[in-house]
């Protein structure tokens, strides 16, 4: 790479230029687009479990948040354990 290419400022496009509140509004609409009973993971918990297991498989271990921050992993585990009781 030449110096010119590396020093070139990034041009913000798409969601990066949208107001944060508008981004949240759009994200909420996406979550409501499909009724809960038609969501694949809501109907097939095994499929959801497998997707979660494979989710970070393309990320090297040293770049995974939980493998570098044990406190974060522990906190997530506690939250997940308490949230699990609320799922149907």
C-alpha positions as CSV (number, residue, x, y, z in Angstrom):
1,X,0.0,0.0,0.0
2,X,1.1,3.5,-0.7
3,X,1.1,6.3,1.9
4,X,-1.7,8.0,-0.1
5,X,-4.1,5.1,0.3
6,X,-3.4,4.6,4.0
7,X,-3.9,8.3,4.9
8,X,-7.1,8.6,2.9
9,X,-10.0,9.5,5.3
10,X,-12.9,7.1,5.6
11,X,-16.1,8.2,4.0
12,X,-19.1,7.4,6.2
13,X,-22.0,5.8,4.3
14,X,-25.2,4.0,5.1
15,X,-26.1,3.5,8.7
16,X,-22.9,5.3,9.8
17,X,-24.4,8.7,8.8
18,X,-27.8,8.1,10.3
19,X,-28.7,9.7,13.6
20,X,-28.3,7.1,16.5
21,X,-31.9,7.5,17.5
22,X,-33.1,6.8,14.0
23,X,-30.8,3.7,13.8
24,X,-32.5,2.4,17.0
25,X,-35.9,3.0,15.5
26,X,-34.9,1.1,12.3
27,X,-33.5,-1.8,14.4
28,X,-36.7,-2.0,16.4
29,X,-38.7,-2.3,13.2
30,X,-36.5,-5.1,12.1
31,X,-37.2,-7.0,15.3
32,X,-40.9,-6.7,14.8
33,X,-40.9,-7.6,11.1
34,X,-41.5,-11.3,11.7
35,X,-43.9,-12.6,14.4
36,X,-42.2,-14.5,17.2
37,X,-44.0,-17.8,16.3
38,X,-42.4,-17.6,12.8
39,X,-38.8,-17.0,13.9
40,X,-36.7,-20.0,13.3
41,X,-34.9,-19.9,16.7
42,X,-38.1,-19.4,18.6
43,X,-39.5,-22.7,17.1
44,X,-36.3,-24.7,17.1
45,X,-34.2,-24.3,20.2
46,X,-31.7,-26.9,19.1
47,X,-31.0,-24.9,15.9
48,X,-30.5,-21.8,18.1
49,X,-28.1,-23.6,20.4
50,X,-26.0,-24.9,17.4
51,X,-25.9,-21.4,15.9
52,X,-24.7,-19.9,19.1
53,X,-22.0,-22.6,19.4
54,X,-20.8,-21.9,15.9
55,X,-21.2,-18.1,16.1
56,X,-17.6,-17.3,16.9
57,X,-15.9,-20.2,15.1
58,X,-14.5,-17.9,12.4
59,X,-12.9,-15.6,15.0
60,X,-9.4,-16.5,16.3
61,X,-9.5,-17.4,20.0
62,X,-7.2,-14.5,21.0
63,X,-9.7,-12.0,19.5
64,X,-12.8,-13.4,21.2
65,X,-14.0,-11.2,24.0
66,X,-14.7,-14.0,26.4
67,X,-11.3,-15.7,26.0
68,X,-9.5,-12.4,26.8
69,X,-11.8,-11.2,29.5
70,X,-12.9,-13.9,32.0
71,X,-14.9,-11.4,34.1
72,X,-17.0,-10.5,31.1
73,X,-17.6,-14.2,30.4
74,X,-18.5,-14.9,34.0
75,X,-21.0,-11.9,34.0
76,X,-22.6,-13.1,30.7
77,X,-22.9,-16.6,32.1
78,X,-24.8,-15.3,35.2
79,X,-27.1,-13.2,33.0
80,X,-27.7,-16.0,30.7
81,X,-28.5,-18.4,33.5
82,X,-31.1,-16.0,35.0
83,X,-32.6,-15.2,31.5
84,X,-32.9,-18.9,30.7
85,X,-35.7,-19.2,33.3
86,X,-37.8,-16.6,31.5
87,X,-37.6,-18.3,28.0
88,X,-40.5,-20.6,26.9
